[in-house]
Amino acid sequence: MAVVRLSGPGASTSVQQLTGDASLPHATMRLRTLRDPGTGQLLDRGYVVHFHQPRSYTGEDVVEFHVHGAPAGVDRLLAALCRLGARVARPGEFTFRALLAGKLDLSQAEALLDVLHAGGADQHRAALQHLDGVTSRMVDALRTPLLRATAEIEARLDFAAEPHLASFDAEPLRADLAGLASRMRALAATAEAGRIRVRGARVVLVGAPNAGKSTLLNAVCGNDRAIVDARPGTTRDTLEVRTAPQGTAVTWIDTAGLRQTDDPVEAEGTRRAHAELATADLVLWVVDQSEPPGQMPGAKSPLVAVRTKGDLAVHPAVQAHPQLANAQVVSAARGVGVQAVLDVVVGEVRKLSATAGDGVAVARQRHADQLGRAAAALERATAQLDGEPALELVAADLRDALDALDELTGPMTPDDVLGAIFSEFCIGK
């Protein structure tokens, strides 16, 4: 089965020429024979759905052809449509047209991309919340009082001679703007939690050579993705594997063993391991419990210690180490303790994605950047309200804040930002 979607002012004419039917009802499947209007040759027989404008995804006339999935047949149908004036869509063009038609805003378009890429049930639920408009409602809740404040200041500028506008107590407005700025800063600070909530976490396995990192990776992933060998130093590069334990998306990154070496290839592996540490959301410090533990890796992210080779005797230095005495103990080759490690990782990832208060979190750094820009503009406006306020400057700062919020949801987003966002979509969305 294949679905060919057609959108635009010529869609209705094209479907009529292919099917000979000018009266397809809205959003109703009809079984029709498709023929090339130029030659009359049979193209296929399948279901056709006509979504009449403006009641379609793009706001335009949209036709879907549900045909047999043979590549040759789909190519012939596409060729016939192109001869009738259609062209192949650009990446994300259907969603971009929906944005232009006001069917969704930019934050919802980004959320659709997150829905399509969701790696776990938790991430899918979070992405659907943003697609349902949670970001849009959050921005509206900030924009509405900001619009009122802007209207008040601009009214005082436009009608300065009116007697009832002669006196101005700036303190209530200053308090309102400071409160809005504080809310914006708090929301911007949720970007990391929101990213993990929607796209999952990067969990990096680090430790000395032959500590059992690759064996543990294979155990938590349920298959032999990494090469395991008794000789130390066999892992030279990073290896990424994506899974969704308990519905939570996790990207596991196996790394080269950390040690001083003169081998340039192994040294490059160590450098890459340190680079992964710098960007990890969670670090698993993997230690062979039968050997001295070595130095604990320096990581800014939360760290979970895991003792491997649990069937061997515990080295006294491991037992005495404060970070290792109560660490997770596994015998990955036998599957013992692996589920406990998964439980701990899932719990840590969910803590990283949690937020205080009403639980709202922005899903992208772009959103946080725009909120930060709006908050900075409000903080400038608040400072302008001290002493004898220069209302022209206050009004300009409030307009800057509004522009920042508008760029977040779409009306004023620069073309280069739109291009970057929609380039991530596939052709059919």
C-alpha positions in Angstrom: 0.0 0.0 0.0 1.2 3.5 -0.8 -0.4 6.9 -0.2 0.2 9.7 -2.7 -0.9 13.1 -1.4 -1.7 16.1 -3.6 -2.4 19.6 -2.3 -3.1 22.9 -4.0 -5.5 24.8 -6.3 -5.2 22.2 -9.1 -5.9 19.1 -6.9 -9.6 19.0 -7.7 -9.1 19.2 -11.4 -6.3 16.6 -11.3 -8.4 14.0 -9.4 -11.3 14.6 -11.8 -9.1 13.9 -14.8 -7.6 10.8 -13.3 -10.9 9.3 -12.1 -13.5 10.9 -14.3 -15.5 11.8 -11.1 -16.2 15.5 -10.4 -18.4 14.9 -7.4 -16.2 13.2 -4.8 -17.6 14.1 -1.3 -15.5 15.6 1.4 -13.3 13.3 3.5 -14.9 10.1 2.2 -13.1 7.1 0.7 -14.2 6.1 -2.8 -12.9 3.1 -4.8 -12.0 4.5 -8.2 -10.1 3.4 -11.3 -7.2 5.7 -12.1 -6.2 6.3 -15.8 -3.6 8.5 -17.4 -5.6 11.4 -18.9 -3.2 11.7 -21.7 -3.1 8.1 -23.0 -6.1 6.6 -21.2 -3.9 3.8 -19.9 -4.8 2.1 -16.6 -2.6 3.4 -13.8 -4.1 1.6 -10.8 -7.3 0.9 -8.9 -7.5 2.2 -5.4 -9.2 4.4 -2.8 -9.4 8.2 -3.4 -10.2 10.8 -0.7 -10.9 14.4 -1.5 -10.5 16.9 1.4 -12.2 20.1 0.3 -10.7 23.5 1.2 -10.5 24.9 3.8 -11.3 21.6 5.7 -8.0 20.0 5.0 -4.6 19.7 6.7 -3.1 22.4 4.4 -6.2 24.5 4.1 -6.2 23.8 0.4 -7.9 21.2 -1.7 -6.1 17.9 -0.8 -6.5 14.6 -2.5 -5.1 11.3 -1.2 -4.6 8.3 -3.6 -4.4 5.0 -1.6 -2.9 2.7 -4.2 -1.0 -0.6 -4.4 2.6 -0.1 -3.2 4.4 -1.3 -6.3 7.2 1.3 -6.9 6.6 1.2 -10.7 2.9 1.9 -10.2 3.6 4.8 -7.8 6.1 6.3 -10.2 3.6 6.1 -13.1 1.0 7.8 -10.9 3.4 10.6 -9.9 4.4 11.1 -13.5 0.8 11.5 -14.6 0.2 14.0 -11.8 3.3 16.0 -12.8 2.1 16.1 -16.4 -1.1 17.7 -15.1 0.9 20.5 -13.4 1.9 19.0 -10.0 5.5 18.8 -8.7 7.2 16.8 -6.0 6.8 18.4 -2.6 9.8 19.9 -0.7 10.7 18.5 2.8 8.0 19.5 5.2 6.0 21.4 2.6 2.6 20.0 3.5 3.1 21.1 7.1 4.6 24.5 6.0 1.4 25.1 4.0 -0.6 24.2 7.0 1.4 26.8 9.0 0.7 29.5 6.4 -3.0 28.6 6.4 -3.2 29.1 10.2 -4.0 25.4 10.7 -1.2 25.2 13.3 1.5 27.4 14.6 5.3 26.9 14.4 5.6 25.3 17.8 3.0 22.8 16.8 4.8 22.1 13.5 8.0 21.4 15.6 5.9 19.2 17.9 4.7 17.1 14.9 8.4 16.5 14.0 8.9 15.3 17.6 5.8 13.0 17.4 7.3 11.4 14.2 10.7 10.9 15.9 9.5 9.9 19.4 11.6 7.0 20.6 9.5 5.9 23.5 5.9 6.1 24.9 6.9 8.8 27.3 8.3 10.9 24.5 5.3 10.3 22.3 2.9 11.5 25.0 5.0 14.6 25.7 5.3 15.4 21.9 1.5 15.0 21.5 0.9 17.5 24.3 2.9 20.1 22.4 1.1 19.2 19.2 -2.1 19.7 21.0 -1.0 23.3 21.8 0.5 23.3 25.2 3.4 25.6 24.0 0.9 27.9 22.2 -1.3 28.2 25.3 1.8 29.0 27.4 2.8 31.8 25.0 -0.7 33.1 24.9 -0.8 33.3 28.7 2.3 35.5 28.6 1.3 37.5 25.5 -2.1 38.6 26.7 -1.0 40.6 29.8 2.0 41.9 27.8 -0.4 43.2 25.1 -2.5 45.0 27.8 0.6 46.7 29.2 1.8 47.7 25.7 -1.6 49.1 24.9 -1.6 51.2 28.1 1.8 52.7 27.4 1.1 53.4 23.8 -2.3 55.0 24.7 -0.4 57.4 27.1 1.9 58.3 24.3 -0.8 58.8 21.7 -3.2 60.7 24.0 -0.8 62.4 26.3 -3.0 65.5 26.4 -6.1 63.7 27.8 -6.7 64.8 31.4 -7.4 61.2 32.7 -3.9 60.1 31.4 -2.0 63.0 33.0 -1.1 61.1 36.2 0.8 57.8 36.0 1.6 55.4 38.8 4.4 53.2 37.3 4.6 50.8 40.3 1.8 48.4 39.4 3.1 48.1 35.8 6.6 47.6 37.0 5.5 44.8 39.3 3.5 43.2 36.5 6.4 43.3 34.0 8.8 42.0 36.6 6.4 39.1 37.3 6.1 38.3 33.5 9.9 38.4 33.1 10.3 36.0 36.0 7.8 33.6 34.5 9.6 33.7 31.2 13.0 33.0 32.8 11.5 30.1 34.7 10.0 28.6 31.6 13.3 29.1 29.7 15.0 27.2 32.4 12.9 24.1 31.7 14.5 23.6 28.2 16.8 20.7 29.3 14.0 18.9 31.0 11.7 19.5 28.1 14.3 18.2 25.6 14.7 15.0 27.5 11.0 14.7 28.0 10.4 14.9 24.2 13.5 13.4 22.7 14.9 11.1 25.5 18.3 11.1 27.2 21.9 10.3 26.3 23.4 7.8 28.7 27.2 7.4 28.4 29.0 4.3 29.6 32.5 5.2 30.8 35.2 3.3 32.7 38.6 1.7 32.4 39.5 -0.7 29.6 38.0 -4.2 30.1 35.6 -2.9 32.8 32.7 -4.6 31.0 31.1 -1.5 29.3 30.4 -3.3 26.0 29.1 -6.4 27.8 26.7 -4.2 29.8 25.6 -2.3 26.7 24.7 -5.6 25.0 22.8 -6.7 28.1 20.7 -3.5 28.6 19.9 -3.5 24.8 19.1 -7.2 24.6 21.4 -8.0 21.7 25.0 -8.1 20.7 25.6 -4.7 19.3 29.1 -4.2 20.7 32.1 -6.5 20.1 33.3 -8.0 23.4 36.8 -9.4 23.9 38.8 -10.3 27.0 41.7 -8.1 25.8 41.5 -4.6 27.1 41.2 -1.7 24.7 39.1 -3.4 21.9 36.6 -0.5 21.9 38.2 2.3 20.0 35.2 4.4 18.9 31.8 5.4 20.3 28.8 3.2 19.6 25.2 4.4 19.9 22.2 2.2 20.5 18.6 3.5 21.0 16.1 1.6 23.2 13.0 2.5 25.2 13.0 0.7 28.6 9.7 1.1 30.3 8.6 3.5 27.5 11.4 6.0 28.1 13.7 6.7 25.2 17.4 6.2 25.9 20.4 6.5 23.6 23.2 4.4 25.1 26.7 5.4 24.2 29.5 2.9 24.6 33.0 4.5 24.8 36.6 3.5 24.7 38.3 2.7 28.0 39.8 5.7 29.9 43.5 5.3 30.4 46.8 6.9 29.4 48.2 5.4 26.2 50.8 6.0 23.4 48.6 4.3 20.8 47.2 7.2 18.7 44.1 5.3 17.7 43.3 4.4 21.3 44.1 8.0 22.4 41.6 9.2 19.9 39.0 6.9 21.4 39.7 8.3 24.8 39.3 11.8 23.5 36.0 10.9 22.0 34.9 9.3 25.3 35.7 12.6 27.1 33.7 14.5 24.5 30.7 12.3 25.1 31.0 12.8 28.8 30.7 16.6 28.2 27.3 16.2 26.5 25.9 13.3 28.5 22.5 13.6 30.3 23.5 10.7 32.5 26.8 8.8 33.1 27.2 5.2 34.0 30.5 4.7 35.6 31.3 1.1 34.9 33.8 -0.6 37.3 35.2 -4.1 37.3 34.6 -4.9 41.0 37.5 -7.4 41.1 40.1 -4.6 40.2 41.1 -1.3 41.7 38.5 1.3 40.5 40.8 4.0 39.2 39.7 7.6 39.1 36.1 8.5 39.0 35.3 10.3 35.8 34.6 14.0 36.1 31.1 14.7 34.7 28.7 17.6 35.1 25.8 15.2 34.6 24.3 12.8 37.2 26.5 9.7 37.7 25.3 6.2 38.4 28.0 3.7 39.5 27.8 0.1 38.2 30.0 -2.7 39.5 30.4 -5.4 36.9 31.6 -9.0 37.1 29.5 -9.5 40.1 30.4 -13.2 40.3 34.0 -12.3 41.2 35.4 -11.2 44.6 35.2 -7.6 45.5 38.5 -5.7 45.6 39.0 -3.9 48.9 39.5 -0.6 47.2 36.1 -1.0 45.5 34.5 -1.9 48.8 36.0 1.2 50.5 35.1 3.6 47.8 32.2 5.8 48.9 30.7 5.9 45.4 31.0 2.2 44.8 30.2 0.5 48.2 26.4 0.6 47.4 26.6 0.7 43.6 24.5 -1.4 41.3 26.1 -4.9 41.0 25.7 -6.8 37.7 27.0 -9.9 36.1 26.0 -8.8 32.6 27.1 -12.0 30.9 24.6 -13.9 33.0 21.9 -11.2 33.0 22.0 -10.8 36.8 21.3 -7.3 38.0 20.7 -5.9 34.5 17.0 -5.1 35.2 18.0 -3.2 38.4 20.3 -1.0 36.3 17.6 -0.4 33.8 15.2 0.6 36.6 17.7 3.1 38.0 18.4 4.6 34.6 14.7 5.0 33.8 14.2 6.6 37.2 17.1 9.0 36.7 15.9 10.0 33.2 12.4 10.7 34.5 13.8 12.9 37.2 15.8 14.8 34.7 12.7 15.4 32.7 10.6 16.5 35.6 9.6 20.1 36.2 8.1 22.0 39.2 4.8 23.7 39.4 2.3 23.0 36.6 4.8 20.7 34.8 4.9 22.8 31.6 8.3 22.6 29.9 9.5 24.1 26.6 10.7 21.4 24.2 13.4 23.2 22.3 16.4 25.5 22.9 14.9 27.9 20.3 11.9 28.4 22.6 14.1 29.0 25.6 16.2 31.5 23.6 13.1 33.5 22.6 11.7 33.5 26.1 15.1 34.7 27.4 15.0 37.5 24.8 11.5 38.5 25.8 12.4 38.5 29.5 15.5 40.7 28.8 13.3 43.2 27.0 10.8 43.3 29.9 13.7 43.8 32.4 14.9 46.8 30.3 11.4 48.1 30.4 11.1 47.7 34.1 14.4 49.6 34.6 13.1 52.4 32.4 10.1 52.8 34.7 12.3 53.9 37.6 12.3 57.6 38.3 10.8 59.7 35.5 9.9 57.1 33.0 10.7 57.5 29.3 7.5 55.9 27.9 8.8 55.8 24.3 11.7 53.6 25.4 9.4 51.5 27.6 7.0 51.0 24.6 9.9 50.0 22.4 11.1 47.3 24.9 7.6 45.9 25.2 7.3 45.6 21.5 10.7 43.8 21.4 9.2 41.3 24.0 6.1 40.8 21.9 8.2 40.2 18.8 10.2 37.5 20.6 7.1 35.7 21.6 5.7 36.0 18.1 8.9 34.4 16.7 8.4 31.5 19.0 5.0 30.5 17.6 5.5 31.7 14.1 4.0 35.0 12.8 7.3 36.8 12.7 9.8 33.9 12.5 12.7 34.7 10.1 12.9 32.7 6.9 16.3 31.2 7.8 14.8 29.8 11.0 11.8 28.4 9.1 14.1 26.8 6.6 16.2 25.1 9.2 13.1 23.7 11.0 11.3 22.4 7.9 14.4 20.9 6.4 14.2 18.3 9.2 10.9 17.0 7.9 10.6 14.2 5.3 9.1 14.8 1.9 5.6 13.5 2.8 4.9 15.7 5.8 
